[in-house]
Amino acid sequence: MSTAEKLTRPGYLSKSIGLMSTAARAAGVDLGAAMKKGDITAVDYATMVHRCNSSNCARKCEHWRNAEPDATAAPSFCANLEILERLKP
């Protein structure tokens, strides 16, 4: 399957966006507010989604999310951990 076919498949990116948003919330980061404030750009956000999507840890992340619903930090294996740490208030 080509990249273009993957990207246009329904739900392909929404799963990564959901996982990334969960990790961000756990880290105490509001990505929408960070964009409005100028801490990240739309390109940064898209890069984060791509990084999450291509990290091949979705199952691990889903397990983390289900096992630790009240987590107060992103998981140590998060592909976006560095930027989430930088964006913490």
Chimera marker file (.cmm) of the C-alpha trace (Angstrom):
<marker_set name="trace">
<marker id="1" x="0.000" y="0.000" z="0.000" r="1" g="1" b="0" radius="0.5"/>
<marker id="2" x="1.406" y="3.377" z="-0.981" r="1" g="1" b="0" radius="0.5"/>
<marker id="3" x="1.796" y="6.247" z="1.466" r="1" g="1" b="0" radius="0.5"/>
<marker id="4" x="-0.914" y="8.185" z="-0.367" r="1" g="1" b="0" radius="0.5"/>
<marker id="5" x="-3.296" y="5.226" z="-0.041" r="1" g="1" b="0" radius="0.5"/>
<marker id="6" x="-2.524" y="4.930" z="3.675" r="1" g="1" b="0" radius="0.5"/>
<marker id="7" x="-3.041" y="8.637" z="4.304" r="1" g="1" b="0" radius="0.5"/>
<marker id="8" x="-6.439" y="8.644" z="2.614" r="1" g="1" b="0" radius="0.5"/>
<marker id="9" x="-7.683" y="5.506" z="4.370" r="1" g="1" b="0" radius="0.5"/>
<marker id="10" x="-10.480" y="6.474" z="6.820" r="1" g="1" b="0" radius="0.5"/>
<marker id="11" x="-9.256" y="6.614" z="10.399" r="1" g="1" b="0" radius="0.5"/>
<marker id="12" x="-5.593" y="6.189" z="9.499" r="1" g="1" b="0" radius="0.5"/>
<marker id="13" x="-4.367" y="9.365" z="11.151" r="1" g="1" b="0" radius="0.5"/>
<marker id="14" x="-7.172" y="9.779" z="13.682" r="1" g="1" b="0" radius="0.5"/>
<marker id="15" x="-5.812" y="6.873" z="15.735" r="1" g="1" b="0" radius="0.5"/>
<marker id="16" x="-2.385" y="8.525" z="15.951" r="1" g="1" b="0" radius="0.5"/>
<marker id="17" x="-3.946" y="11.896" z="16.746" r="1" g="1" b="0" radius="0.5"/>
<marker id="18" x="-5.955" y="10.303" z="19.555" r="1" g="1" b="0" radius="0.5"/>
<marker id="19" x="-2.947" y="8.528" z="21.040" r="1" g="1" b="0" radius="0.5"/>
<marker id="20" x="-0.812" y="11.649" z="20.764" r="1" g="1" b="0" radius="0.5"/>
<marker id="21" x="-3.506" y="13.771" z="22.404" r="1" g="1" b="0" radius="0.5"/>
<marker id="22" x="-3.784" y="11.296" z="25.278" r="1" g="1" b="0" radius="0.5"/>
<marker id="23" x="-0.022" y="11.389" z="25.864" r="1" g="1" b="0" radius="0.5"/>
<marker id="24" x="-0.055" y="15.194" z="25.694" r="1" g="1" b="0" radius="0.5"/>
<marker id="25" x="-2.896" y="15.461" z="28.228" r="1" g="1" b="0" radius="0.5"/>
<marker id="26" x="-1.069" y="13.062" z="30.558" r="1" g="1" b="0" radius="0.5"/>
<marker id="27" x="1.991" y="15.311" z="30.287" r="1" g="1" b="0" radius="0.5"/>
<marker id="28" x="-0.161" y="18.342" z="31.120" r="1" g="1" b="0" radius="0.5"/>
<marker id="29" x="0.198" y="19.810" z="27.642" r="1" g="1" b="0" radius="0.5"/>
<marker id="30" x="-2.654" y="21.435" z="25.714" r="1" g="1" b="0" radius="0.5"/>
<marker id="31" x="-1.528" y="21.175" z="22.092" r="1" g="1" b="0" radius="0.5"/>
<marker id="32" x="-4.264" y="23.536" z="20.855" r="1" g="1" b="0" radius="0.5"/>
<marker id="33" x="-3.187" y="26.195" z="23.339" r="1" g="1" b="0" radius="0.5"/>
<marker id="34" x="0.456" y="25.617" z="22.403" r="1" g="1" b="0" radius="0.5"/>
<marker id="35" x="-0.419" y="26.292" z="18.758" r="1" g="1" b="0" radius="0.5"/>
<marker id="36" x="-2.406" y="29.427" z="19.608" r="1" g="1" b="0" radius="0.5"/>
<marker id="37" x="0.446" y="30.678" z="21.762" r="1" g="1" b="0" radius="0.5"/>
<marker id="38" x="2.958" y="30.020" z="18.982" r="1" g="1" b="0" radius="0.5"/>
<marker id="39" x="4.938" y="27.409" z="20.896" r="1" g="1" b="0" radius="0.5"/>
<marker id="40" x="4.333" y="24.977" z="18.031" r="1" g="1" b="0" radius="0.5"/>
<marker id="41" x="3.249" y="25.532" z="14.446" r="1" g="1" b="0" radius="0.5"/>
<marker id="42" x="0.823" y="23.545" z="12.330" r="1" g="1" b="0" radius="0.5"/>
<marker id="43" x="3.867" y="21.946" z="10.705" r="1" g="1" b="0" radius="0.5"/>
<marker id="44" x="5.203" y="20.980" z="14.153" r="1" g="1" b="0" radius="0.5"/>
<marker id="45" x="1.834" y="19.418" z="14.990" r="1" g="1" b="0" radius="0.5"/>
<marker id="46" x="1.737" y="17.516" z="11.697" r="1" g="1" b="0" radius="0.5"/>
<marker id="47" x="5.294" y="16.327" z="12.331" r="1" g="1" b="0" radius="0.5"/>
<marker id="48" x="4.252" y="15.083" z="15.760" r="1" g="1" b="0" radius="0.5"/>
<marker id="49" x="1.326" y="13.161" z="14.243" r="1" g="1" b="0" radius="0.5"/>
<marker id="50" x="3.650" y="11.672" z="11.623" r="1" g="1" b="0" radius="0.5"/>
<marker id="51" x="6.225" y="10.750" z="14.273" r="1" g="1" b="0" radius="0.5"/>
<marker id="52" x="3.535" y="9.065" z="16.363" r="1" g="1" b="0" radius="0.5"/>
<marker id="53" x="2.107" y="7.286" z="13.345" r="1" g="1" b="0" radius="0.5"/>
<marker id="54" x="5.452" y="5.982" z="12.107" r="1" g="1" b="0" radius="0.5"/>
<marker id="55" x="6.862" y="4.918" z="15.487" r="1" g="1" b="0" radius="0.5"/>
<marker id="56" x="5.206" y="1.484" z="15.383" r="1" g="1" b="0" radius="0.5"/>
<marker id="57" x="4.263" y="1.631" z="19.056" r="1" g="1" b="0" radius="0.5"/>
<marker id="58" x="0.491" y="2.108" z="18.743" r="1" g="1" b="0" radius="0.5"/>
<marker id="59" x="-0.314" y="-1.169" z="20.514" r="1" g="1" b="0" radius="0.5"/>
<marker id="60" x="2.115" y="-0.348" z="23.302" r="1" g="1" b="0" radius="0.5"/>
<marker id="61" x="0.582" y="3.125" z="23.608" r="1" g="1" b="0" radius="0.5"/>
<marker id="62" x="-2.973" y="1.763" z="23.628" r="1" g="1" b="0" radius="0.5"/>
<marker id="63" x="-1.973" y="-0.682" z="26.368" r="1" g="1" b="0" radius="0.5"/>
<marker id="64" x="-0.397" y="2.172" z="28.353" r="1" g="1" b="0" radius="0.5"/>
<marker id="65" x="-3.516" y="4.311" z="27.905" r="1" g="1" b="0" radius="0.5"/>
<marker id="66" x="-5.797" y="1.498" z="29.092" r="1" g="1" b="0" radius="0.5"/>
<marker id="67" x="-3.539" y="0.423" z="31.973" r="1" g="1" b="0" radius="0.5"/>
<marker id="68" x="-2.822" y="3.947" z="33.216" r="1" g="1" b="0" radius="0.5"/>
<marker id="69" x="-5.886" y="6.131" z="32.560" r="1" g="1" b="0" radius="0.5"/>
<marker id="70" x="-4.793" y="8.596" z="35.250" r="1" g="1" b="0" radius="0.5"/>
<marker id="71" x="-1.167" y="8.879" z="34.120" r="1" g="1" b="0" radius="0.5"/>
<marker id="72" x="0.498" y="12.202" z="34.892" r="1" g="1" b="0" radius="0.5"/>
<marker id="73" x="3.223" y="11.904" z="32.271" r="1" g="1" b="0" radius="0.5"/>
<marker id="74" x="3.591" y="10.688" z="28.714" r="1" g="1" b="0" radius="0.5"/>
<marker id="75" x="5.028" y="7.173" z="28.492" r="1" g="1" b="0" radius="0.5"/>
<marker id="76" x="8.806" y="6.890" z="28.328" r="1" g="1" b="0" radius="0.5"/>
<marker id="77" x="8.590" y="5.250" z="24.885" r="1" g="1" b="0" radius="0.5"/>
<marker id="78" x="6.548" y="8.112" z="23.371" r="1" g="1" b="0" radius="0.5"/>
<marker id="79" x="7.975" y="9.269" z="20.051" r="1" g="1" b="0" radius="0.5"/>
<marker id="80" x="7.026" y="12.841" z="21.009" r="1" g="1" b="0" radius="0.5"/>
<marker id="81" x="8.272" y="12.752" z="24.598" r="1" g="1" b="0" radius="0.5"/>
<marker id="82" x="10.989" y="15.348" z="24.052" r="1" g="1" b="0" radius="0.5"/>
<marker id="83" x="8.674" y="17.978" z="22.597" r="1" g="1" b="0" radius="0.5"/>
<marker id="84" x="5.958" y="17.242" z="25.169" r="1" g="1" b="0" radius="0.5"/>
<marker id="85" x="8.489" y="17.758" z="27.955" r="1" g="1" b="0" radius="0.5"/>
<marker id="86" x="9.521" y="21.056" z="26.367" r="1" g="1" b="0" radius="0.5"/>
<marker id="87" x="5.896" y="22.205" z="26.127" r="1" g="1" b="0" radius="0.5"/>
<marker id="88" x="5.034" y="21.483" z="29.754" r="1" g="1" b="0" radius="0.5"/>
<marker id="89" x="3.761" y="24.549" z="31.613" r="1" g="1" b="0" radius="0.5"/>
<link id1="1" id2="2" r="1" g="1" b="0" radius="0.2"/>
<link id1="2" id2="3" r="1" g="1" b="0" radius="0.2"/>
<link id1="3" id2="4" r="1" g="1" b="0" radius="0.2"/>
<link id1="4" id2="5" r="1" g="1" b="0" radius="0.2"/>
<link id1="5" id2="6" r="1" g="1" b="0" radius="0.2"/>
<link id1="6" id2="7" r="1" g="1" b="0" radius="0.2"/>
<link id1="7" id2="8" r="1" g="1" b="0" radius="0.2"/>
<link id1="8" id2="9" r="1" g="1" b="0" radius="0.2"/>
<link id1="9" id2="10" r="1" g="1" b="0" radius="0.2"/>
<link id1="10" id2="11" r="1" g="1" b="0" radius="0.2"/>
<link id1="11" id2="12" r="1" g="1" b="0" radius="0.2"/>
<link id1="12" id2="13" r="1" g="1" b="0" radius="0.2"/>
<link id1="13" id2="14" r="1" g="1" b="0" radius="0.2"/>
<link id1="14" id2="15" r="1" g="1" b="0" radius="0.2"/>
<link id1="15" id2="16" r="1" g="1" b="0" radius="0.2"/>
<link id1="16" id2="17" r="1" g="1" b="0" radius="0.2"/>
<link id1="17" id2="18" r="1" g="1" b="0" radius="0.2"/>
<link id1="18" id2="19" r="1" g="1" b="0" radius="0.2"/>
<link id1="19" id2="20" r="1" g="1" b="0" radius="0.2"/>
<link id1="20" id2="21" r="1" g="1" b="0" radius="0.2"/>
<link id1="21" id2="22" r="1" g="1" b="0" radius="0.2"/>
<link id1="22" id2="23" r="1" g="1" b="0" radius="0.2"/>
<link id1="23" id2="24" r="1" g="1" b="0" radius="0.2"/>
<link id1="24" id2="25" r="1" g="1" b="0" radius="0.2"/>
<link id1="25" id2="26" r="1" g="1" b="0" radius="0.2"/>
<link id1="26" id2="27" r="1" g="1" b="0" radius="0.2"/>
<link id1="27" id2="28" r="1" g="1" b="0" radius="0.2"/>
<link id1="28" id2="29" r="1" g="1" b="0" radius="0.2"/>
<link id1="29" id2="30" r="1" g="1" b="0" radius="0.2"/>
<link id1="30" id2="31" r="1" g="1" b="0" radius="0.2"/>
<link id1="31" id2="32" r="1" g="1" b="0" radius="0.2"/>
<link id1="32" id2="33" r="1" g="1" b="0" radius="0.2"/>
<link id1="33" id2="34" r="1" g="1" b="0" radius="0.2"/>
<link id1="34" id2="35" r="1" g="1" b="0" radius="0.2"/>
<link id1="35" id2="36" r="1" g="1" b="0" radius="0.2"/>
<link id1="36" id2="37" r="1" g="1" b="0" radius="0.2"/>
<link id1="37" id2="38" r="1" g="1" b="0" radius="0.2"/>
<link id1="38" id2="39" r="1" g="1" b="0" radius="0.2"/>
<link id1="39" id2="40" r="1" g="1" b="0" radius="0.2"/>
<link id1="40" id2="41" r="1" g="1" b="0" radius="0.2"/>
<link id1="41" id2="42" r="1" g="1" b="0" radius="0.2"/>
<link id1="42" id2="43" r="1" g="1" b="0" radius="0.2"/>
<link id1="43" id2="44" r="1" g="1" b="0" radius="0.2"/>
<link id1="44" id2="45" r="1" g="1" b="0" radius="0.2"/>
<link id1="45" id2="46" r="1" g="1" b="0" radius="0.2"/>
<link id1="46" id2="47" r="1" g="1" b="0" radius="0.2"/>
<link id1="47" id2="48" r="1" g="1" b="0" radius="0.2"/>
<link id1="48" id2="49" r="1" g="1" b="0" radius="0.2"/>
<link id1="49" id2="50" r="1" g="1" b="0" radius="0.2"/>
<link id1="50" id2="51" r="1" g="1" b="0" radius="0.2"/>
<link id1="51" id2="52" r="1" g="1" b="0" radius="0.2"/>
<link id1="52" id2="53" r="1" g="1" b="0" radius="0.2"/>
<link id1="53" id2="54" r="1" g="1" b="0" radius="0.2"/>
<link id1="54" id2="55" r="1" g="1" b="0" radius="0.2"/>
<link id1="55" id2="56" r="1" g="1" b="0" radius="0.2"/>
<link id1="56" id2="57" r="1" g="1" b="0" radius="0.2"/>
<link id1="57" id2="58" r="1" g="1" b="0" radius="0.2"/>
<link id1="58" id2="59" r="1" g="1" b="0" radius="0.2"/>
<link id1="59" id2="60" r="1" g="1" b="0" radius="0.2"/>
<link id1="60" id2="61" r="1" g="1" b="0" radius="0.2"/>
<link id1="61" id2="62" r="1" g="1" b="0" radius="0.2"/>
<link id1="62" id2="63" r="1" g="1" b="0" radius="0.2"/>
<link id1="63" id2="64" r="1" g="1" b="0" radius="0.2"/>
<link id1="64" id2="65" r="1" g="1" b="0" radius="0.2"/>
<link id1="65" id2="66" r="1" g="1" b="0" radius="0.2"/>
<link id1="66" id2="67" r="1" g="1" b="0" radius="0.2"/>
<link id1="67" id2="68" r="1" g="1" b="0" radius="0.2"/>
<link id1="68" id2="69" r="1" g="1" b="0" radius="0.2"/>
<link id1="69" id2="70" r="1" g="1" b="0" radius="0.2"/>
<link id1="70" id2="71" r="1" g="1" b="0" radius="0.2"/>
<link id1="71" id2="72" r="1" g="1" b="0" radius="0.2"/>
<link id1="72" id2="73" r="1" g="1" b="0" radius="0.2"/>
<link id1="73" id2="74" r="1" g="1" b="0" radius="0.2"/>
<link id1="74" id2="75" r="1" g="1" b="0" radius="0.2"/>
<link id1="75" id2="76" r="1" g="1" b="0" radius="0.2"/>
<link id1="76" id2="77" r="1" g="1" b="0" radius="0.2"/>
<link id1="77" id2="78" r="1" g="1" b="0" radius="0.2"/>
<link id1="78" id2="79" r="1" g="1" b="0" radius="0.2"/>
<link id1="79" id2="80" r="1" g="1" b="0" radius="0.2"/>
<link id1="80" id2="81" r="1" g="1" b="0" radius="0.2"/>
<link id1="81" id2="82" r="1" g="1" b="0" radius="0.2"/>
<link id1="82" id2="83" r="1" g="1" b="0" radius="0.2"/>
<link id1="83" id2="84" r="1" g="1" b="0" radius="0.2"/>
<link id1="84" id2="85" r="1" g="1" b="0" radius="0.2"/>
<link id1="85" id2="86" r="1" g="1" b="0" radius="0.2"/>
<link id1="86" id2="87" r="1" g="1" b="0" radius="0.2"/>
<link id1="87" id2="88" r="1" g="1" b="0" radius="0.2"/>
<link id1="88" id2="89" r="1" g="1" b="0" radius="0.2"/>
</marker_set>
